[in-house]
Amino acid sequence: METTVTDLNGDDDGSVELPDVFETAYRPDLVRQAVQAAQANRKQDYGSDDYAGMRTPAESQGSGRGMAHVPRENGQGARVPQTVGGRKAHPPKEEKDQSLDINTKEKKLAVRSAVAATADADTVAERGHDFDDDAELPLVVSDDFEDLVKTQEVVDVLAALGVDADIERADDATVRAGRGTTRGRKYNRAKSILFVTSEEPSTAARNLAGADVTTAREVNAEDLAPGGDAGRLTVWTESAVSEVADR
């Protein structure tokens, strides 16, 4: 299986033989499992204060008063779960293990499957990415791309490749609903293009809206399938395509 290598001007610069990893069968179940495990394993332990809802001198009045045995302070119920400001019945415990395990072979197969999905135009389009109909996937550019230092230079390359509309799509952020707006998560932004290089992650492309940068040695299932949905629009350099075969 061959694909065209494109130079920075969008012109053909030869072809490259794609490694066998790009022919891996699509396994959305394993991809989603690998992404969920990655998300779970970076969760921070959390739990309630041991004395939450308990800092009160309220006491129960006992039997014989024609009222419930609820601890009260100045006639107001306190401490127990059914009262305002009382403790929770079953609060989250910080000692709970929130991690998820996935078999090593399944994890590797999930990455290979997600890599192969980047070469399927139907899967990429189904994920919501915006690109020209005549764009040949996977997108492979010459190694000169790794020498770019200006973001505008990357934008020009994407325009030549016919995928710049996907950056514009991700640039339209929406306001998140709920308390996340006050906790540093005010906006929802779509994921756009993933840039995979060989030596170092591209510093010229990292500030584009919704874009991510990584290397062929470090690319993982979550990079290739954010949220568990494979088929991310990905730009590979020619050297990165060769290196990802070693994964």
Salt bridges, closest charged atoms under 4 A:
ASP29 OD2 - ARG27 NH2 2.87
ASP49 OD2 - ARG55 NH2 2.50
ASP166 OD2 - HIS129 ND1 3.06
ASP166 OD1 - ARG169 NE 2.88
ASP171 OD1 - ARG189 NH1 3.67
ASP212 OD2 - LYS191 NZ 2.98
ASP212 OD2 - ARG232 NH2 2.92
GLU222 OE1 - ARG42 NH1 2.81
ASP229 OD1 - ARG32 NH2 2.62
GLU243 OE1 - ARG217 NH1 3.49
